[in-house]
Amino acid sequence: MQDAALQLFAAKGFFATGIREIADRVGVTTAALYHYMGSKDELLIEIMASSMTQLIRTAEESVATADEPAAQLATLVRAHVGYHALDPLRSMVTDDELRALSGQPRARIMKLRDSYEQLWAQTLDHGLASGVFHVADAKITRLALLEMCNGVDRWYSAAGRMGPGEVADLFADLALAMVDARKDGQPIRLSNLGCTSAEQVLKIARRALQEIGYSD
């Protein structure tokens, strides 16, 4: 049922999707859908909360393998891009439909988002404090990096010429360039770092997504 809701929310938006459409897509009655899954709002909240929880888990588990700011940033980017490329519909709905929430449900999702963004803020602050990163405004840089990575769910296709790991590596190098990462005056690139491979990060992301219904 979540898969049907995801497809419709991603294609039409939450407000334009009716509960009857979801029931028809699944092949059950509206009454049965309410019985097993609750309201359309409850479906959306569950999708968003589970997706953010598993994204945080993916990021934390991945970045724990990195021991210095440049590797931590590259790993965060790989985790985010990989997660979004593996399950773009779930990521798109989670990124776009916060506007549909209010009150306690919105506060719940915002708390998860804030926790996730804090991982990025800490990494950027660490890099700036150690003199590895050079940016004029850490907050604006963080927002720009996240917006860049979020966009992957809109255009990435498994049928394209690059796999998710290759895209994640390219984005990691872009992120290092954006923060002007340097060591001994020389630019730091992904090839200079000994961080966990994109394929290992993707394994972590797949495992997290499988727990909420993802399958290759």
N, C-alpha and C positions, 0 to 999 in steps of 0.2 A: 504493500500500500504506500509506503514511503517512496518507493521508486516512481510510482505513478504520480504522486504529488510533486516530487522533484521535477519530473519532466514537464508537468503543466506549469508549475511556478516559474521554472526557468524560461519556458517558451512564452507565457502570457503575462506573468507577474501574479503575485498573490491576490490582489484585489480583483483581477479579471477572471480568476479561476473559481468556478463554483464547486461546491461539495458534491453535487450530482455528477459533474464531469469526472471527478476523481473516482467516484464509485463506478461509473460506467467504464472507465479505463481499466479498473481492477476486475470488473465483471461481477460486482455484488450490488445489493440494494443500498440505498442511502442509509436506511435503518441499520443494516449490518455494519456499514462503515462506522457509524456513530458508536455502535456497540464495541467494536474491536479497537478503534483508533481515536475516538472522541471527535472533537470539532476540527474544522479546517485550521483554526488558530492553534490548537494543541499540536496538530501535525507540524506546523511551521516551527513552533517553539522547540519541539523535540529534535527536528532536523538541525536547527541552528545551534542548540545547546550541545548536542552530541558532536557535531562537526567542529565547533570551537574547542571542546574538551579534548578531542583527539588531535587537533592541530597543535594545541599547547603541549600535549604529551609527545607528539612527534618532534617538536622543536626542542623541548627539554632533554629528551633522550639523545637527540642528535648532537646538540651543542655541548653536552657533557663530555663528548669525546675530544673537544677542542680546548687547547690550553692557553691561547693568546688571542687578542682582539681580532686580528685579521682573519684567523681561522674560524673564530666564533661567528663573525659576520658572514663569511662565505658559507658556513654550515647552516646558519639560519635561512639564508637565501635559498640554498639548495632544498632545505626542508619545506619551505613555503611554496616554492615553485613546483617541486615534485608532488606535493600534496594536491595542489590546484590542478596540475596536469593529469594526475591519475583519476581524479573525480571532479571534473570541471562543473558539472551541474550542481552538485552539492555545494561546492565552493561559491559558485555564482549566486545561488539563492541565499547562502549565509552572508555574503558580502552585500547584496543589494536590498534585501527585504527587511532590514532593521526598521525602515520607515513604516512597516505594517504593525509594529509593536508599540505598546504604550504601557504605562504603569509598571507593575512588578515584573512581568515577562521581559519588558525592555531593560529594566534595571539588571535582571539576571544575565542577559546577553552582554550588556555593556560591561558588567563586572568581569566576564570571561575575556572580552576584548581588551580591557584594560590590563588584565594579567598577562595576556599575550604580548601586547605592545611594550610592557615593562621589560620583557626579555630583550627586545630590540633597544630600548632606551639604555639599559644597563650595559649592553655591548658597545653602543656608541660612546657612552660616557667613559667606559674603560679605555677605549681606543684613543679618545681625546686626552684623557688624563695621562696616558702613557706616551703621548706624543706620536702615536702611530697614525692616527686619523687627523685630517685637517679640514674642518668645515666651519662655515660662519655661524650656522645655527643648527644645533643637534636635533631639535624638534622638527623643524621643516625638513631636514634631511631624512629623518625617520619616516615621516609621512610620505615623502617622495619615493623612498625605497619600497614601502609597503604598497603604495599605489601602483608602482611599476610591476611588482610581483603579483598583485591581485589581478592585473589585466590578462595574465596567462590563461585564466579560465574562459576568456571570451574568444580567443583565437587558436588555442592549441588543439591539434587534432592528432590522434594516434596514427592517422594515415599520412601524416606529413613526413618531410624528409629527415626530421630529427626526433629522437626519442626524448622522453622526459629528462633523463639524466644529462643528455647533451645540452638541452635548453637550460637546465639548472646550472650547469657549469658556465655557460655563457653569461647568464644573469649574475652569477657570483663574481665574475671578472668585472662586469659592469658596475656592480655595487662597490667593489674595491676601488675602482677608478672614481666613482662618485664621491667617496669619502677621502680621496687623495691619500690612500694608504701608502706609507713609506717606511722603509727601514734603512738606516745609514744613508739617507738622502735618495735612495733608489725606490722607484715604484714597486709595490708588492702586487704580484699577480697570483692567480690560483696555482700556477705551476711552481711557485716558490714555496708553497705551503704543504705541510705534511698532514693535512686534515683528512678525515674519513672520506672515502670516495662517494660520489653521487649515488652509485648503485647501493652502497650500504645504507645511505640515508633513505633511498627509495624503499628498501626492505622494511625499514622502521615505519615509513608512511603507509605502506601497504598493510602491514600488520595492524596498525591503528585503525585504518579505514575498514578492514575486514570485520572488525568488531561492531561496526555500525551498518553492515549490509553491503559493503563494496565487494565486487568480484571482478576479476580481469575479464 
